[in-house]
């Protein structure tokens, strides 16, 4: 055999699994389709004079798996986004977010309370919960921002899933950024791991004797950990033989994987308030933030159908600049880049979400099938859509193999 365990994918989940298995003394080989490790973590060190995150960017919760790992490696952290330092574009004006939300605060609080109390009741969408509160424009806009953060839409966002994430409290702590780049976490995880790059897996075949993995050649192992993103699983990018159980295939089909786009703009100077941690722009460009408020760089983050719409003329950069133009105060754009995870062949989306009735499907997707084990943010029930969720899922899959 080529290894005790083959791990498909060198993102956070795959490397966490490989690290745990290797520490237990197993021989592990990681096969990665991309030219780099990290998956949907991708730090760009050439765009400007500080590391810019093309993918995952925020650390949420000091006690989360990512928070613990960042502490382990001594990663320097800087504050992320807070409502207190948030801003909003309203009627052509740049306003403080907290004062702007005050008129809608009672309705927003009622929505959050209804979401928390939804457990045990029939699942519904965030849009359904909001609609019963006779919402105004501000409440609707905040619901859009919440759904955008979850890489979905209010009408397709399960309140059971939202309640589960809120109840887990992992994402309720203060947000932080890794000052020296997210890739330092990935590099730390990869230490000692045998990784083959540019080697996409075409098929996984299993029997009582173990697994064979078809990539640039045929590999054999006792077990395999599949961390392929949900969007690629949906597209049938990897063949499973025998086929996956019907329940798991249904989970793959029913869980959502919308697009996510980052439009990163480098200006010749900072034109926004240096205290601003993020900006709610409009319904088409829900949120932007400065990765470092004192540096002239803004990142627009757009998910779901809005992300798809950004590809239409005049294009993502022009669309975001149109929103910001009245406020630029003569600032000029120096450089830009567009990161479209929906068109990336090895992700085919930003991160997973669950529609009403779908939150239970994550456990179905996570369940092992013989010697095939599944990990990745889409399989995590505590904090899906995050690096912490991916890390936890990789460790969970490794523990399954060690118990077996």
SESEMAR-159786 format. One record per residue (C-alpha): residue number from 1; y, z, x; residue in one letter. Coordinates in steps of 0.5 Angstrom, whole numbers, plus 2048, in hexadecimal, padded with zeros to 3 digits. Layout:
BEGIN
+-----+-------+-----+------+------+
! pos ! north !  up ! east ! code !
+-----+-------+-----+------+------+
! NUM !     Y !   Z !    X !    A !
...
+-----+-------+-----+------+------+
END
This chain:
BEGIN
+-----+-------+-----+------+------+
! pos ! north !  up ! east ! code !
+-----+-------+-----+------+------+
!   1 !   800 ! 800 !  800 !    X !
!   2 !   807 ! 7FF !  802 !    X !
!   3 !   80A ! 805 !  800 !    X !
!   4 !   808 ! 80B !  7FB !    X !
!   5 !   80D ! 80A !  7F7 !    X !
!   6 !   812 ! 804 !  7F6 !    X !
!   7 !   819 ! 805 !  7F3 !    X !
!   8 !   81C ! 7FF !  7F0 !    X !
!   9 !   824 ! 7FF !  7F1 !    X !
!  10 !   828 ! 803 !  7F7 !    X !
!  11 !   82D ! 806 !  7F2 !    X !
!  12 !   82E ! 80D !  7F1 !    X !
!  13 !   828 ! 80E !  7ED !    X !
!  14 !   823 ! 80A !  7F1 !    X !
!  15 !   826 ! 80E !  7F8 !    X !
!  16 !   826 ! 814 !  7F4 !    X !
!  17 !   81E ! 813 !  7F3 !    X !
!  18 !   81D ! 810 !  7FA !    X !
!  19 !   820 ! 816 !  7FD !    X !
!  20 !   81C ! 81B !  7F9 !    X !
!  21 !   815 ! 818 !  7FA !    X !
!  22 !   817 ! 817 !  801 !    X !
!  23 !   818 ! 81E !  802 !    X !
!  24 !   811 ! 820 !  7FF !    X !
!  25 !   80E ! 81C !  804 !    X !
!  26 !   80D ! 815 !  800 !    X !
!  27 !   80D ! 80E !  803 !    X !
!  28 !   813 ! 80B !  7FF !    X !
!  29 !   816 ! 804 !  7FF !    X !
!  30 !   81C ! 802 !  7FC !    X !
!  31 !   81D ! 7FB !  7F9 !    X !
!  32 !   824 ! 7F9 !  7F8 !    X !
!  33 !   826 ! 7F2 !  7F5 !    X !
!  34 !   82E ! 7F2 !  7F8 !    X !
!  35 !   830 ! 7F1 !  7FF !    X !
!  36 !   832 ! 7F9 !  7FF !    X !
!  37 !   830 ! 800 !  7FC !    X !
!  38 !   834 ! 803 !  7F7 !    X !
!  39 !   833 ! 7FF !  7F1 !    X !
!  40 !   839 ! 801 !  7EC !    X !
!  41 !   83C ! 805 !  7F1 !    X !
!  42 !   840 ! 800 !  7F6 !    X !
!  43 !   845 ! 803 !  7FA !    X !
!  44 !   84A ! 7FD !  7FD !    X !
!  45 !   84D ! 7FF !  804 !    X !
!  46 !   851 ! 7F9 !  805 !    X !
!  47 !   855 ! 7F8 !  7FE !    X !
!  48 !   85B ! 7FD !  801 !    X !
!  49 !   85C ! 803 !  806 !    X !
!  50 !   857 ! 807 !  802 !    X !
!  51 !   850 ! 807 !  7FF !    X !
!  52 !   851 ! 803 !  7F8 !    X !
!  53 !   84B ! 804 !  7F3 !    X !
!  54 !   848 ! 7FE !  7F0 !    X !
!  55 !   843 ! 802 !  7EC !    X !
!  56 !   842 ! 809 !  7EA !    X !
!  57 !   848 ! 80D !  7EC !    X !
!  58 !   848 ! 814 !  7E9 !    X !
!  59 !   845 ! 81B !  7EB !    X !
!  60 !   844 ! 81F !  7E4 !    X !
!  61 !   842 ! 826 !  7E5 !    X !
!  62 !   841 ! 82A !  7EB !    X !
!  63 !   83A ! 82C !  7E9 !    X !
!  64 !   838 ! 825 !  7E7 !    X !
!  65 !   833 ! 822 !  7EC !    X !
!  66 !   838 ! 81E !  7EF !    X !
!  67 !   83D ! 824 !  7F0 !    X !
!  68 !   837 ! 827 !  7F3 !    X !
!  69 !   836 ! 822 !  7F8 !    X !
!  70 !   83D ! 821 !  7F9 !    X !
!  71 !   83D ! 828 !  7FB !    X !
!  72 !   837 ! 827 !  7FF !    X !
!  73 !   83A ! 822 !  804 !    X !
!  74 !   841 ! 825 !  804 !    X !
!  75 !   845 ! 81F !  800 !    X !
!  76 !   84C ! 820 !  800 !    X !
!  77 !   84E ! 820 !  7F8 !    X !
!  78 !   855 ! 81E !  7F5 !    X !
!  79 !   857 ! 81F !  7EE !    X !
!  80 !   855 ! 81A !  7E9 !    X !
!  81 !   858 ! 819 !  7E2 !    X !
!  82 !   85B ! 81E !  7DD !    X !
!  83 !   85E ! 81E !  7D6 !    X !
!  84 !   864 ! 822 !  7D9 !    X !
!  85 !   866 ! 81D !  7DE !    X !
!  86 !   864 ! 817 !  7DA !    X !
!  87 !   869 ! 812 !  7D7 !    X !
!  88 !   869 ! 80D !  7D1 !    X !
!  89 !   86C ! 806 !  7D0 !    X !
!  90 !   86F ! 807 !  7C9 !    X !
!  91 !   874 ! 802 !  7C5 !    X !
!  92 !   876 ! 800 !  7CC !    X !
!  93 !   877 ! 807 !  7CF !    X !
!  94 !   873 ! 80B !  7D4 !    X !
!  95 !   872 ! 811 !  7D1 !    X !
!  96 !   86F ! 818 !  7D3 !    X !
!  97 !   868 ! 818 !  7D0 !    X !
!  98 !   867 ! 81F !  7CE !    X !
!  99 !   86E ! 81F !  7CA !    X !
! 100 !   86C ! 818 !  7C7 !    X !
! 101 !   865 ! 81B !  7C4 !    X !
! 102 !   868 ! 821 !  7C1 !    X !
! 103 !   869 ! 81E !  7BA !    X !
! 104 !   862 ! 81C !  7BA !    X !
! 105 !   85F ! 822 !  7BD !    X !
! 106 !   85C ! 825 !  7B7 !    X !
! 107 !   859 ! 81F !  7B5 !    X !
! 108 !   856 ! 81E !  7BC !    X !
! 109 !   854 ! 825 !  7BC !    X !
! 110 !   850 ! 824 !  7B5 !    X !
! 111 !   84D ! 81E !  7B8 !    X !
! 112 !   84A ! 822 !  7BE !    X !
! 113 !   848 ! 827 !  7BA !    X !
! 114 !   844 ! 823 !  7B5 !    X !
! 115 !   841 ! 81F !  7BB !    X !
! 116 !   83E ! 826 !  7BE !    X !
! 117 !   83C ! 828 !  7B7 !    X !
! 118 !   838 ! 821 !  7B6 !    X !
! 119 !   832 ! 824 !  7B9 !    X !
! 120 !   82C ! 824 !  7B4 !    X !
! 121 !   830 ! 820 !  7AF !    X !
! 122 !   82F ! 818 !  7AE !    X !
! 123 !   832 ! 814 !  7B4 !    X !
! 124 !   838 ! 810 !  7B3 !    X !
! 125 !   83D ! 80D !  7B8 !    X !
! 126 !   844 ! 810 !  7BA !    X !
! 127 !   847 ! 80B !  7B6 !    X !
! 128 !   844 ! 80E !  7B0 !    X !
! 129 !   846 ! 815 !  7B2 !    X !
! 130 !   84D ! 813 !  7B3 !    X !
! 131 !   84E ! 80E !  7AD !    X !
! 132 !   84D ! 814 !  7A8 !    X !
! 133 !   853 ! 818 !  7AB !    X !
! 134 !   858 ! 813 !  7A9 !    X !
! 135 !   85A ! 811 !  7B0 !    X !
! 136 !   860 ! 80F !  7B2 !    X !
! 137 !   862 ! 80A !  7B8 !    X !
! 138 !   862 ! 80F !  7BD !    X !
! 139 !   85B ! 812 !  7BB !    X !
! 140 !   858 ! 80B !  7BB !    X !
! 141 !   85B ! 80A !  7C2 !    X !
! 142 !   858 ! 810 !  7C5 !    X !
! 143 !   851 ! 80E !  7C2 !    X !
! 144 !   851 ! 808 !  7C5 !    X !
! 145 !   853 ! 80B !  7CC !    X !
! 146 !   84D ! 810 !  7CB !    X !
! 147 !   848 ! 80A !  7C9 !    X !
! 148 !   84B ! 806 !  7CF !    X !
! 149 !   849 ! 80B !  7D4 !    X !
! 150 !   842 ! 80B !  7D1 !    X !
! 151 !   841 ! 804 !  7D2 !    X !
! 152 !   841 ! 802 !  7CB !    X !
! 153 !   845 ! 802 !  7C4 !    X !
! 154 !   847 ! 807 !  7BF !    X !
! 155 !   842 ! 804 !  7BA !    X !
! 156 !   83C ! 803 !  7BF !    X !
! 157 !   83D ! 80A !  7C2 !    X !
! 158 !   838 ! 80F !  7BF !    X !
! 159 !   83B ! 816 !  7BE !    X !
! 160 !   834 ! 819 !  7BF !    X !
! 161 !   834 ! 817 !  7C6 !    X !
! 162 !   83C ! 819 !  7C7 !    X !
! 163 !   83A ! 820 !  7C4 !    X !
! 164 !   834 ! 820 !  7C9 !    X !
! 165 !   839 ! 81E !  7CF !    X !
! 166 !   83E ! 823 !  7CD !    X !
! 167 !   839 ! 829 !  7CC !    X !
! 168 !   836 ! 828 !  7D3 !    X !
! 169 !   83D ! 829 !  7D5 !    X !
! 170 !   83B ! 825 !  7DC !    X !
! 171 !   841 ! 821 !  7DA !    X !
! 172 !   846 ! 826 !  7D8 !    X !
! 173 !   848 ! 829 !  7DF !    X !
! 174 !   84E ! 826 !  7E3 !    X !
! 175 !   84D ! 81F !  7E5 !    X !
! 176 !   84E ! 81E !  7ED !    X !
! 177 !   84E ! 818 !  7F1 !    X !
! 178 !   84A ! 817 !  7F8 !    X !
! 179 !   850 ! 816 !  7FD !    X !
! 180 !   84C ! 813 !  802 !    X !
! 181 !   848 ! 80E !  7FD !    X !
! 182 !   842 ! 80F !  7F9 !    X !
! 183 !   83E ! 80B !  7FE !    X !
! 184 !   83E ! 811 !  802 !    X !
! 185 !   839 ! 814 !  7FD !    X !
! 186 !   835 ! 80E !  7FC !    X !
! 187 !   834 ! 80E !  804 !    X !
! 188 !   832 ! 815 !  804 !    X !
! 189 !   82D ! 814 !  7FF !    X !
! 190 !   82A ! 80E !  803 !    X !
! 191 !   829 ! 811 !  80A !    X !
! 192 !   822 ! 811 !  80C !    X !
! 193 !   820 ! 80C !  806 !    X !
! 194 !   81D ! 805 !  807 !    X !
! 195 !   821 ! 800 !  803 !    X !
! 196 !   820 ! 7F9 !  803 !    X !
! 197 !   826 ! 7F5 !  801 !    X !
! 198 !   827 ! 7EE !  7FD !    X !
! 199 !   820 ! 7EF !  7FA !    X !
! 200 !   820 ! 7EF !  7F3 !    X !
! 201 !   819 ! 7F1 !  7EF !    X !
! 202 !   817 ! 7EB !  7EB !    X !
! 203 !   811 ! 7EF !  7E8 !    X !
! 204 !   80D ! 7F5 !  7E7 !    X !
! 205 !   806 ! 7F6 !  7E6 !    X !
! 206 !   802 ! 7FC !  7E5 !    X !
! 207 !   7FA ! 7FE !  7E4 !    X !
! 208 !   7F6 ! 805 !  7E5 !    X !
! 209 !   7F7 ! 803 !  7ED !    X !
! 210 !   7FE ! 803 !  7ED !    X !
! 211 !   804 ! 7FE !  7ED !    X !
! 212 !   805 ! 7F7 !  7F0 !    X !
! 213 !   80D ! 7F5 !  7F1 !    X !
! 214 !   80E ! 7EE !  7F2 !    X !
! 215 !   815 ! 7ED !  7F6 !    X !
! 216 !   815 ! 7E8 !  7FC !    X !
! 217 !   80E ! 7EA !  7FD !    X !
! 218 !   809 ! 7EE !  7F9 !    X !
! 219 !   80A ! 7F6 !  7FA !    X !
! 220 !   804 ! 7FB !  7F8 !    X !
! 221 !   805 ! 803 !  7F7 !    X !
! 222 !   802 ! 808 !  7F3 !    X !
! 223 !   809 ! 809 !  7EE !    X !
! 224 !   80F ! 805 !  7ED !    X !
! 225 !   816 ! 808 !  7EB !    X !
! 226 !   81A ! 803 !  7E7 !    X !
! 227 !   822 ! 804 !  7E8 !    X !
! 228 !   824 ! 7FD !  7E5 !    X !
! 229 !   82A ! 7FD !  7E1 !    X !
! 230 !   829 ! 7FD !  7D9 !    X !
! 231 !   82D ! 7F6 !  7D9 !    X !
! 232 !   828 ! 7F3 !  7DE !    X !
! 233 !   822 ! 7F6 !  7DA !    X !
! 234 !   825 ! 7F3 !  7D4 !    X !
! 235 !   825 ! 7EC !  7D7 !    X !
! 236 !   81E ! 7EC !  7D9 !    X !
! 237 !   820 ! 7EC !  7E0 !    X !
! 238 !   819 ! 7EF !  7E2 !    X !
! 239 !   812 ! 7EE !  7DF !    X !
! 240 !   80E ! 7F4 !  7DE !    X !
! 241 !   806 ! 7F2 !  7DD !    X !
! 242 !   803 ! 7F5 !  7D9 !    X !
! 243 !   809 ! 7F5 !  7D5 !    X !
! 244 !   80D ! 7FB !  7D3 !    X !
! 245 !   80C ! 7FF !  7CD !    X !
! 246 !   80F ! 7FD !  7C7 !    X !
! 247 !   813 ! 804 !  7C6 !    X !
! 248 !   816 ! 803 !  7CD !    X !
! 249 !   818 ! 7FC !  7CC !    X !
! 250 !   81B ! 7FE !  7C6 !    X !
! 251 !   81F ! 803 !  7C9 !    X !
! 252 !   821 ! 7FD !  7CE !    X !
! 253 !   823 ! 7F9 !  7C9 !    X !
! 254 !   827 ! 7FE !  7C5 !    X !
! 255 !   82B ! 802 !  7CA !    X !
! 256 !   832 ! 7FE !  7CB !    X !
! 257 !   834 ! 7FC !  7D2 !    X !
! 258 !   83B ! 7F9 !  7D1 !    X !
! 259 !   83F ! 7F6 !  7D7 !    X !
! 260 !   844 ! 7FA !  7DB !    X !
! 261 !   84A ! 7F7 !  7DF !    X !
! 262 !   84E ! 7FA !  7E4 !    X !
! 263 !   855 ! 7F6 !  7E6 !    X !
! 264 !   858 ! 7F9 !  7EC !    X !
! 265 !   85F ! 7F7 !  7ED !    X !
! 266 !   863 ! 7F9 !  7F4 !    X !
! 267 !   86A ! 7F9 !  7F3 !    X !
! 268 !   870 ! 7F9 !  7F8 !    X !
! 269 !   872 ! 800 !  7F6 !    X !
! 270 !   870 ! 805 !  7F1 !    X !
! 271 !   874 ! 804 !  7EB !    X !
! 272 !   871 ! 809 !  7E6 !    X !
! 273 !   872 ! 811 !  7E6 !    X !
! 274 !   86F ! 814 !  7EC !    X !
! 275 !   86C ! 819 !  7E8 !    X !
! 276 !   868 ! 815 !  7E4 !    X !
! 277 !   861 ! 815 !  7E4 !    X !
! 278 !   85F ! 810 !  7DF !    X !
! 279 !   863 ! 80B !  7DA !    X !
! 280 !   860 ! 809 !  7D3 !    X !
! 281 !   863 ! 802 !  7D2 !    X !
! 282 !   861 ! 7FE !  7CC !    X !
! 283 !   85B ! 7FD !  7C8 !    X !
! 284 !   859 ! 7F7 !  7CC !    X !
! 285 !   85A ! 7FB !  7D3 !    X !
! 286 !   858 ! 802 !  7D1 !    X !
! 287 !   859 ! 806 !  7D7 !    X !
! 288 !   85C ! 805 !  7DE !    X !
! 289 !   85D ! 80A !  7E4 !    X !
! 290 !   85F ! 80A !  7EB !    X !
! 291 !   859 ! 80C !  7F0 !    X !
! 292 !   85F ! 810 !  7F4 !    X !
! 293 !   865 ! 811 !  7F0 !    X !
! 294 !   869 ! 810 !  7F6 !    X !
! 295 !   866 ! 809 !  7F8 !    X !
! 296 !   868 ! 803 !  7F5 !    X !
! 297 !   862 ! 801 !  7F2 !    X !
! 298 !   860 ! 801 !  7EA !    X !
! 299 !   859 ! 800 !  7E7 !    X !
! 300 !   858 ! 7FE !  7E0 !    X !
! 301 !   851 ! 800 !  7DD !    X !
! 302 !   84F ! 7FC !  7D7 !    X !
! 303 !   848 ! 7FC !  7D4 !    X !
! 304 !   844 ! 7F9 !  7CE !    X !
! 305 !   846 ! 7F3 !  7CA !    X !
! 306 !   84D ! 7F4 !  7CD !    X !
! 307 !   84A ! 7F3 !  7D4 !    X !
! 308 !   847 ! 7EC !  7D2 !    X !
! 309 !   84E ! 7EA !  7CF !    X !
! 310 !   852 ! 7EB !  7D5 !    X !
! 311 !   84E ! 7E5 !  7D8 !    X !
! 312 !   852 ! 7E1 !  7D3 !    X !
! 313 !   858 ! 7DD !  7D6 !    X !
! 314 !   85D ! 7DF !  7D8 !    X !
! 315 !   858 ! 7E4 !  7DC !    X !
! 316 !   857 ! 7EB !  7DE !    X !
! 317 !   85D ! 7EC !  7E3 !    X !
! 318 !   862 ! 7E8 !  7DE !    X !
! 319 !   860 ! 7EC !  7D8 !    X !
! 320 !   861 ! 7F3 !  7DC !    X !
! 321 !   867 ! 7F1 !  7DF !    X !
! 322 !   86A ! 7EE !  7D8 !    X !
! 323 !   869 ! 7F5 !  7D5 !    X !
! 324 !   86C ! 7F9 !  7DB !    X !
! 325 !   872 ! 7F4 !  7DC !    X !
! 326 !   877 ! 7F7 !  7D8 !    X !
! 327 !   876 ! 7FD !  7DD !    X !
! 328 !   876 ! 7FA !  7E4 !    X !
! 329 !   87D ! 7FC !  7E6 !    X !
! 330 !   87D ! 7F6 !  7EA !    X !
! 331 !   876 ! 7F7 !  7EE !    X !
! 332 !   872 ! 7F1 !  7F0 !    X !
! 333 !   86B ! 7F0 !  7F0 !    X !
! 334 !   868 ! 7F0 !  7F7 !    X !
! 335 !   861 ! 7EF !  7F6 !    X !
! 336 !   85C ! 7F0 !  7F1 !    X !
! 337 !   854 ! 7F0 !  7F0 !    X !
! 338 !   850 ! 7EF !  7E9 !    X !
! 339 !   849 ! 7F3 !  7E9 !    X !
! 340 !   845 ! 7F0 !  7E3 !    X !
! 341 !   83F ! 7F4 !  7E3 !    X !
! 342 !   83D ! 7F0 !  7DD !    X !
! 343 !   83C ! 7EA !  7E1 !    X !
! 344 !   838 ! 7ED !  7E6 !    X !
! 345 !   831 ! 7EB !  7E6 !    X !
! 346 !   82E ! 7F2 !  7E9 !    X !
! 347 !   832 ! 7F6 !  7E4 !    X !
! 348 !   834 ! 7F2 !  7DE !    X !
! 349 !   838 ! 7F7 !  7DB !    X !
! 350 !   83C ! 7FD !  7DD !    X !
! 351 !   838 ! 803 !  7DA !    X !
! 352 !   834 ! 805 !  7D4 !    X !
! 353 !   835 ! 807 !  7CE !    X !
! 354 !   832 ! 809 !  7C7 !    X !
! 355 !   834 ! 807 !  7C0 !    X !
! 356 !   832 ! 80B !  7BA !    X !
! 357 !   82B ! 80D !  7BA !    X !
! 358 !   82A ! 80B !  7C1 !    X !
! 359 !   82B ! 811 !  7C5 !    X !
! 360 !   824 ! 813 !  7C5 !    X !
! 361 !   822 ! 80D !  7C8 !    X !
! 362 !   824 ! 80F !  7CF !    X !
! 363 !   81E ! 814 !  7CF !    X !
! 364 !   81A ! 80E !  7CD !    X !
! 365 !   81C ! 80A !  7D3 !    X !
! 366 !   81B ! 80F !  7D8 !    X !
! 367 !   814 ! 811 !  7D6 !    X !
! 368 !   80F ! 80E !  7DB !    X !
! 369 !   80A ! 809 !  7DA !    X !
! 370 !   804 ! 80A !  7DE !    X !
! 371 !   806 ! 809 !  7E5 !    X !
! 372 !   80D ! 806 !  7E3 !    X !
! 373 !   813 ! 80B !  7E3 !    X !
! 374 !   81A ! 80A !  7E1 !    X !
! 375 !   820 ! 80D !  7E3 !    X !
! 376 !   828 ! 80B !  7E3 !    X !
! 377 !   82E ! 80D !  7DF !    X !
! 378 !   82B ! 80A !  7D8 !    X !
! 379 !   825 ! 80F !  7D9 !    X !
! 380 !   829 ! 815 !  7D9 !    X !
! 381 !   82A ! 819 !  7D3 !    X !
! 382 !   82F ! 81E !  7D6 !    X !
! 383 !   835 ! 81A !  7D9 !    X !
! 384 !   833 ! 812 !  7D8 !    X !
! 385 !   838 ! 80D !  7DB !    X !
! 386 !   839 ! 811 !  7E1 !    X !
! 387 !   837 ! 812 !  7E8 !    X !
! 388 !   835 ! 819 !  7E7 !    X !
! 389 !   830 ! 816 !  7E1 !    X !
! 390 !   82D ! 811 !  7E6 !    X !
! 391 !   82C ! 817 !  7EC !    X !
! 392 !   829 ! 81B !  7E7 !    X !
! 393 !   824 ! 816 !  7E4 !    X !
! 394 !   822 ! 814 !  7EB !    X !
! 395 !   820 ! 81B !  7ED !    X !
! 396 !   81D ! 81C !  7E6 !    X !
! 397 !   818 ! 815 !  7E7 !    X !
! 398 !   816 ! 818 !  7EE !    X !
! 399 !   814 ! 81E !  7EB !    X !
! 400 !   810 ! 81B !  7E6 !    X !
! 401 !   80C ! 817 !  7EC !    X !
! 402 !   80B ! 81D !  7F0 !    X !
! 403 !   808 ! 821 !  7EA !    X !
! 404 !   804 ! 81B !  7E9 !    X !
+-----+-------+-----+------+------+
END
